[in-house]
Amino acid sequence: MLKAKLDAIEDPVFDEEAHRWCDEINRLIGAWDWDNYEFVDPETGKKGVKDVTGRVLVPARYDFIGMKGSYLERHTFPQAVVKDGKFGIVSADGSGKELSEFRFDVAYWQWATDFFLAYWGGDKEHYGFIDIYGHVICPNILTGHNDEFAGPIMVVRAGEKYGIIDVCTHQTVLPEYDAVEILKEAPVVFHKDGCEGYVTLGGEFVTIKDAEEDPKYEDANYFADYWFD
């Protein structure tokens, strides 16, 4: 209720009452444990998730629950759970809807994104990324990635080759490049066979020279380290 009141104020920065509400909200955040929590059906032994109000977010149908979120963050974000020995993605809005097949060997939320890191097909050496419906964003060919990105671009690696994922759009450039440079507020620079270039949103590699001189690319859109409004 306090947050709803705060959101309704047109300019809370200069509103004294808004400041008092902010102080109260911060006090409540620090005074209580807001984490969603696991519960067990005593008849079946299956596990589910509730929030601090007691609302069931995930029905108790599963053998394992991954990261459960909290009332303050990722409250009803879909969750990775295990059924019959395999991971799948389920809704956490109380509907009980299963959003993907249960076909992944391991799946867990990737920090600072709205997708999951997953292993599947019995391959324990390589992983990929899937969205909240279990759709593959990047196939399970990866051996590493950068999870300390400040903008929308995550660098991914397969052996000695590099690519990227735009965490906002989920568009992926597969790791086929010798190096990737993330330049703030600029197109991502890809290195390939001694050439430097950009990659269009359609997946075409364009040398920097062609991007700057060829009229064909005058209006091209490239993967870039921008936060779009």
Secondary structure as GFF3:
##gff-version 3
##sequence-region A 1 229
A	DSSP	alpha_helix	2	8	.	.	.	ID=ss1
A	DSSP	three_ten_helix	12	14	.	.	.	ID=ss2
A	DSSP	alpha_helix	16	31	.	.	.	ID=ss3
A	DSSP	beta_strand	37	40	.	.	.	ID=ss4
A	DSSP	beta_strand	47	50	.	.	.	ID=ss5
A	DSSP	beta_strand	56	62	.	.	.	ID=ss6
A	DSSP	beta_strand	64	65	.	.	.	ID=ss7
A	DSSP	beta_strand	79	83	.	.	.	ID=ss8
A	DSSP	beta_strand	86	90	.	.	.	ID=ss9
A	DSSP	beta_strand	104	109	.	.	.	ID=ss10
A	DSSP	beta_strand	116	120	.	.	.	ID=ss11
A	DSSP	beta_strand	127	130	.	.	.	ID=ss12
A	DSSP	beta_strand	136	142	.	.	.	ID=ss13
A	DSSP	beta_strand	144	145	.	.	.	ID=ss14
A	DSSP	beta_strand	153	158	.	.	.	ID=ss15
A	DSSP	beta_strand	161	166	.	.	.	ID=ss16
A	DSSP	beta_strand	172	177	.	.	.	ID=ss17
A	DSSP	beta_strand	179	181	.	.	.	ID=ss18
A	DSSP	beta_strand	189	192	.	.	.	ID=ss19
A	DSSP	beta_strand	195	199	.	.	.	ID=ss20
A	DSSP	beta_strand	205	207	.	.	.	ID=ss21
A	DSSP	alpha_helix	208	213	.	.	.	ID=ss22
A	DSSP	three_ten_helix	215	217	.	.	.	ID=ss23
###
